Amino acid sequence: MEVLLLLTSIILRYPVMT
């Protein structure tokens, strides 16, 4: 499932942008 990978990527990038 690509959605899971995409979600994980966003979650991992979320703290980086904050």
Sequence and secondary structure as in RCSB ss.txt:
>XXXX:A:sequence
MEVLLLLTSIILRYPVMT
>XXXX:A:secstr
 HHHHHHHHHHHHHHHH 
